[in-house]
């Protein structure tokens, strides 16, 4: 990736590379300055004793310094280790201790306080650097700006020696999985993994000339998906990257940046859907009818296009009119009028969400992969897609289904293994094939459909097997369900723990005259009846008889990272949920499952 950076600096030189907020407006740095700052920071690190193999922890929201620090460490043969800003002190202690980090870069005073606590726990953590340095600066803490400045005065030869010594199969970065079960594992990705995956993604998607392309970086850079999208791919393709102010400011930043490509995880798309539905419901009756007509037209037309079916001329004409009257103004209002590609990955997404966005002419292309595959492995493309699948393998990637249904993958994106965990690496890799742990099916045209996780397969007391993931997505499609966890292993029927989506729940409560307090609403018999009827109407008919949900309970609060139910990447920790709500689960099995039996949990 360092060679790609300097190639772009020579080719694009003074064209914008990275955009950051400065005094209320976005201000760019050029490709030339980007490369210079990486070099200076790298040399500043070298002056502190940073050497080949040294990890550099990075605890910060997305910003220029994150990119510069990661590449600066890599240039010396070092290993950037992104850290979730939402991680607990215990999680950070484990990760930095496991990789034996001596260097840690933090963003601001808040994270500096965490770093100082970490130093008390980790004697090896000697150097702490802070980007937005407080005054006064605690003794022993270094300013990021000072490290940059010192590198600007240093002899350049250690930097270029380091860059030229980089080997494609050398360790490029460590990505610690968010740990849905047990402690996180450090996924070791090589320089070849990073460069190959970013290149193959571009080739598979047929991006072509990307010099006018703009991305908004807002998802955690400690996650491989965001690293590929906003760090590595832009280096190879010359894409401009804007850094969001925060996740909460995403809507405002979209309107300012107007990106040409936009990637979001399912949870973000679900939040967008809720807000959009609220906005549509508030429109006058005449406008609502126009929007409903436009949505119906767009959904049918876009579904036909995705399935490679012929679109009749009259339908295309209606679609063009809907574009002019409804979709163009809508996209301009939300900042997506210049976007030519919308993508989603990192977790399952409900068909209702895909259909909703297709109906407002935001066609989501779903991809699939995992940290151990350097991010993407299969993708839907604009030229070839099937809604409800995660696409076909990227160019150069092989996918096959094992006898037990597990998805196996081979290609240049397959990781080196798990850092300092040979036993887990041996289970992961076999004859070049990576065992993903996901279960799926390949259709006759090579499109992959994910059906669940191998370790999460539920086997009922009657010996029936099912994946909870698909059932959970169906339950989440019912408003106002936020999260759903289906259980029933070694039991005689399936049950579900549900949380409410606050926005959708309050909207429903206002419409029905029910209490808007979430804990009170969760216990309300009218909500219970609403959910029961919706499940009987919209969920259970789509399932085999043994897969139907016989009982459910609505929890009074949301799942959260702080509460332990969610990982930093917003995936549900099933084991934690099962342990934390064990009494609620047992209550669902105390009495025989009758017609639509329900319950709540205090």
Residue pairs with C-beta under 8 A, 6 or more apart in sequence:
1 71
1 74
1 172
1 191
1 194
1 195
1 231
1 232
1 235
2 38
2 71
2 74
2 75
2 163
2 166
3 163
3 166
4 195
4 235
4 236
5 31
5 34
5 35
5 38
5 71
5 235
6 35
6 163
8 17
8 31
8 35
8 235
8 238
9 31
9 32
9 34
9 35
9 36
11 31
11 238
12 30
12 31
12 211
12 238
13 30
13 31
13 32
14 30
14 31
14 32
15 30
15 31
15 211
15 238
16 28
16 29
16 30
16 31
16 240
17 28
17 29
17 30
17 31
17 33
17 34
17 234
17 240
17 241
18 28
18 29
18 34
18 64
18 67
18 240
18 241
18 243
19 26
19 27
19 28
19 240
19 241
19 242
19 243
19 257
20 26
20 27
20 29
20 63
20 64
20 243
21 27
21 243
21 245
26 242
26 256
26 257
28 240
29 37
29 64
31 238
34 67
34 68
37 64
37 68
37 148
38 68
38 71
38 72
38 75
39 72
39 75
39 151
39 156
39 159
40 148
40 149
40 151
40 152
41 68
41 69
41 72
41 144
41 147
41 148
41 151
42 71
42 72
42 73
42 75
42 76
42 151
42 159
42 162
43 150
43 151
43 152
43 154
43 155
43 156
43 158
43 159
44 72
44 146
44 147
44 148
44 149
44 150
44 151
44 154
45 56
45 72
45 73
45 76
45 78
45 103
45 147
45 151
46 76
46 151
46 154
46 158
46 159
46 162
47 150
47 151
47 154
48 103
48 127
48 142
48 147
50 56
50 73
50 76
50 78
50 102
50 103
51 76
51 77
51 78
52 76
52 77
52 78
52 162
52 165
53 77
53 78
53 79
53 171
54 73
54 76
54 78
54 79
54 101
54 102
54 103
55 78
55 79
55 80
55 81
55 96
55 99
55 100
55 101
55 102
55 103
55 174
56 69
56 70
56 73
56 78
56 79
56 80
56 81
56 101
56 103
56 104
56 105
57 81
57 83
57 95
57 96
57 99
57 101
57 103
57 104
57 105
58 66
58 69
58 70
58 80
58 81
58 82
58 83
58 104
58 105
58 221
58 222
59 83
59 85
59 92
59 104
59 105
59 106
59 107
59 111
59 114
59 115
60 66
60 85
60 105
60 106
60 107
60 111
60 131
61 85
61 107
61 246
62 217
62 218
62 219
62 220
62 221
62 226
62 230
62 243
62 244
63 107
63 131
63 243
64 243
65 105
65 107
65 131
65 144
66 82
66 221
67 231
67 241
69 80
69 105
69 144
70 80
70 82
70 173
70 221
70 231
73 79
73 80
73 103
74 80
74 166
74 172
74 173
74 191
75 159
75 162
75 163
75 166
76 158
76 159
76 162
77 162
77 165
77 166
77 170
79 99
79 171
79 172
79 173
79 174
80 173
80 174
81 95
81 96
81 99
81 101
81 173
81 174
81 176
81 186
82 173
82 175
82 220
82 221
82 222
82 223
82 227
83 92
83 95
83 96
83 176
83 222
84 91
84 178
84 220
84 222
84 568
84 569
85 107
85 111
85 220
86 561
86 562
86 568
87 95
87 568
89 114
89 117
89 118
89 121
91 179
91 184
92 114
92 118
93 118
93 121
93 122
94 183
94 184
95 176
95 184
95 186
96 104
96 118
96 122
96 125
97 121
97 122
97 124
98 186
98 419
98 420
99 174
99 186
99 419
100 124
101 122
101 124
101 125
102 124
102 125
102 126
102 127
103 125
103 126
103 127
103 129
104 115
104 118
104 125
104 127
104 128
104 129
105 129
105 130
105 131
105 144
106 112
106 114
106 115
106 128
106 129
106 130
106 131
107 130
107 131
107 132
108 130
108 131
108 132
108 134
109 130
109 132
109 134
111 130
112 128
112 130
112 134
112 138
112 141
115 125
115 128
115 130
115 141
116 128
116 138
116 141
118 125
119 125
119 128
127 142
128 140
128 141
128 142
129 141
129 142
129 143
129 144
129 147
130 137
130 141
130 142
130 143
130 144
131 144
133 141
133 143
133 144
133 145
137 143
166 191
167 191
168 190
168 191
168 192
168 195
169 190
169 191
169 192
169 416
170 190
170 191
171 188
171 189
171 190
171 416
172 189
172 190
172 191
172 193
172 194
173 189
173 194
173 227
174 186
174 187
174 188
174 189
174 419
175 186
175 187
175 189
175 222
175 223
175 224
175 227
175 371
176 184
176 185
176 186
176 187
176 222
177 184
177 185
177 187
177 371
178 184
178 223
178 567
178 568
178 569
178 571
179 185
179 567
179 573
180 567
180 571
180 572
180 573
180 574
180 575
181 455
181 573
181 574
181 575
185 418
185 419
185 421
185 424
186 418
186 419
186 420
186 421
187 224
187 371
187 372
187 415
187 418
187 419
188 415
188 416
188 417
188 418
188 419
189 224
189 374
189 415
189 416
190 415
190 416
192 412
193 374
193 412
193 413
193 414
193 415
193 416
194 227
194 228
194 232
194 374
195 232
195 236
196 374
196 396
196 412
196 413
197 228
197 232
197 373
197 374
197 375
197 376
197 412
197 413
198 228
198 232
198 233
198 235
198 236
198 237
199 236
200 394
200 395
200 396
200 397
200 411
200 412
200 413
201 228
201 233
201 375
201 376
201 379
201 394
202 210
202 233
202 236
202 237
203 395
204 379
204 381
204 394
204 395
205 341
205 379
205 381
205 382
206 381
206 382
206 383
207 213
207 237
210 237
210 238
210 239
211 238
211 239
212 260
213 237
213 239
213 240
213 260
213 261
214 239
214 240
214 241
214 242
214 257
214 258
214 259
214 260
214 261
214 338
215 229
215 230
215 234
215 239
215 240
215 241
215 242
215 259
215 260
215 261
215 262
215 263
216 242
216 244
216 250
216 253
216 254
216 257
216 259
216 262
217 226
217 229
217 230
217 241
217 242
217 243
217 244
218 243
218 244
218 246
218 247
218 250
218 253
219 225
219 226
219 229
219 263
219 264
219 265
219 268
220 226
220 568
220 569
221 227
221 230
221 231
222 568
223 346
223 371
223 569
224 371
224 374
224 375
225 263
225 265
225 345
225 346
225 369
225 375
225 376
227 375
228 374
228 375
228 376
229 263
230 241
231 241
233 239
234 240
234 241
239 261
242 253
242 257
242 259
244 250
244 253
245 252
245 253
250 268
251 334
251 335
253 335
254 262
254 334
254 335
254 336
255 333
255 334
255 335
256 335
257 335
258 335
258 336
258 337
258 338
258 339
259 335
259 336
259 338
259 339
260 338
260 339
260 340
260 341
261 339
261 340
261 341
261 343
262 336
262 339
262 341
262 342
262 343
263 342
263 343
263 344
263 345
264 272
264 342
264 343
264 344
265 344
265 345
265 346
265 347
265 569
265 570
266 344
266 346
266 347
266 348
266 349
266 350
266 353
267 347
267 570
269 344
269 349
269 353
269 357
269 364
270 350
270 353
270 476
270 501
271 503
273 353
273 356
273 357
274 501
274 503
274 504
275 503
276 356
276 360
277 356
277 504
278 503
278 507
280 288
280 291
281 288
281 507
283 291
290 325
290 326
291 326
293 322
294 322
294 325
294 326
294 327
295 359
295 360
296 359
297 315
297 318
297 319
297 322
298 319
298 322
298 327
298 358
298 359
298 360
298 361
299 355
299 358
299 359
300 315
301 311
301 315
301 316
301 318
301 319
302 358
302 359
302 361
302 363
303 358
303 387
304 310
304 311
304 315
305 311
305 363
306 358
306 363
306 380
306 385
306 386
306 387
307 386
307 387
308 384
311 319
322 361
323 361
327 360
327 361
328 337
330 360
331 337
331 339
331 361
331 362
336 342
336 362
341 365
341 382
342 357
342 362
342 363
342 364
342 365
343 364
343 365
343 366
343 367
344 364
344 365
344 366
344 367
345 366
345 367
345 368
345 369
345 375
345 376
345 390
346 569
347 569
347 570
347 571
348 450
348 469
348 472
348 473
349 364
349 366
349 473
350 473
350 474
350 476
350 477
351 387
351 388
351 473
351 477
352 477
353 364
353 477
354 364
354 366
354 387
354 388
355 387
357 363
357 364
358 364
358 387
365 379
365 380
365 381
365 382
365 385
365 391
366 380
366 387
366 389
366 390
366 391
367 376
367 378
367 379
367 380
367 390
367 391
368 376
368 377
368 378
368 379
368 390
368 391
368 438
368 448
368 450
369 375
369 376
369 377
369 378
369 413
370 377
370 436
370 438
371 415
372 414
372 415
372 428
372 434
372 436
373 409
373 411
373 413
373 414
373 415
373 434
373 436
374 413
374 414
374 415
375 413
376 394
376 413
377 393
377 394
377 397
377 399
377 409
377 411
377 413
378 390
378 391
378 392
378 393
378 394
378 397
378 399
378 448
379 390
379 391
379 392
379 394
380 386
380 389
380 390
380 391
380 392
381 391
384 391
384 392
385 391
386 443
386 445
386 447
388 449
389 443
389 447
389 448
389 449
390 447
390 448
390 449
390 450
391 447
391 448
392 445
392 446
392 447
392 448
393 399
393 409
393 411
393 446
393 448
394 411
394 413
396 411
396 412
397 409
397 410
397 411
397 412
397 413
398 409
398 410
398 411
399 407
399 408
399 409
399 442
399 448
400 407
400 408
400 433
400 442
401 407
401 408
401 440
401 441
401 442
402 408
402 435
404 439
404 454
405 439
405 440
405 441
405 451
405 454
406 435
406 436
406 437
406 438
406 439
406 454
407 436
407 438
407 439
407 440
407 448
407 450
408 433
408 434
408 435
408 436
409 433
409 434
409 436
410 432
410 433
410 434
414 429
414 432
414 434
415 434
417 424
417 425
417 428
417 429
418 424
418 425
418 428
427 435
428 434
428 435
429 435
437 453
437 454
437 455
438 450
438 452
438 453
438 454
439 450
439 451
439 452
439 453
439 454
439 457
439 467
440 448
440 449
440 450
440 451
441 448
441 449
441 451
442 448
442 449
443 449
450 469
451 467
451 469
451 470
452 466
452 467
452 468
452 469
452 470
453 467
453 469
456 467
456 468
456 469
456 574
457 465
457 466
457 467
458 465
458 466
458 467
458 468
458 486
458 487
458 488
458 489
458 494
459 465
459 489
459 490
460 466
460 488
460 489
460 490
460 491
460 492
460 493
460 494
460 546
461 490
461 491
461 492
462 492
462 546
464 544
464 546
464 547
466 494
466 544
466 546
466 547
468 485
468 486
468 487
471 484
471 486
471 494
471 496
471 539
471 543
471 547
471 549
472 484
472 485
472 486
472 496
474 538
474 539
474 542
474 543
475 481
475 484
475 486
475 496
475 498
475 535
475 539
475 549
476 482
476 483
476 484
477 538
477 539
478 531
478 534
478 535
478 538
478 539
479 501
479 504
479 508
480 500
480 501
480 504
480 505
480 507
480 508
481 498
481 499
481 500
481 501
481 531
482 498
482 499
482 500
482 501
482 502
482 504
482 505
482 558
482 559
483 498
483 499
483 558
483 559
483 565
483 572
484 496
484 497
484 498
484 499
485 496
485 497
485 572
485 574
485 577
485 578
486 494
486 495
486 496
486 549
487 494
487 495
487 496
487 497
487 578
487 585
488 494
488 495
491 589
493 546
493 550
493 551
493 593
494 546
494 547
494 548
494 549
494 550
495 549
495 550
495 551
495 552
495 553
495 585
495 588
495 589
495 593
496 549
496 551
496 552
496 553
497 552
497 553
497 555
497 577
497 581
497 584
497 585
497 601
498 531
498 552
498 553
498 554
498 555
499 554
499 555
499 557
499 558
499 559
500 518
500 521
500 522
500 554
500 558
502 518
502 558
505 516
505 518
505 521
506 516
508 514
508 527
508 530
509 515
509 516
509 521
510 516
512 526
512 530
514 521
514 524
514 526
514 527
515 521
515 524
518 556
518 557
518 558
519 556
519 557
521 527
522 554
522 555
522 556
522 600
523 554
523 556
523 600
527 554
528 554
528 598
528 600
531 552
531 554
531 598
532 596
532 598
535 549
535 552
535 596
536 596
539 548
539 549
540 548
540 549
550 593
550 597
551 588
551 593
551 597
551 598
551 599
552 588
552 598
552 599
553 584
553 587
553 588
553 598
553 599
553 600
553 601
554 598
554 600
554 601
555 581
555 584
555 601
556 600
556 601
556 602
557 563
559 565
559 566
559 572
559 577
560 566
561 567
561 568
561 570
563 580
564 573
564 576
564 580
565 572
565 573
565 576
565 577
565 580
566 572
566 573
567 573
578 585
581 601
583 601
584 599
584 601
587 599
587 601
588 599
591 597
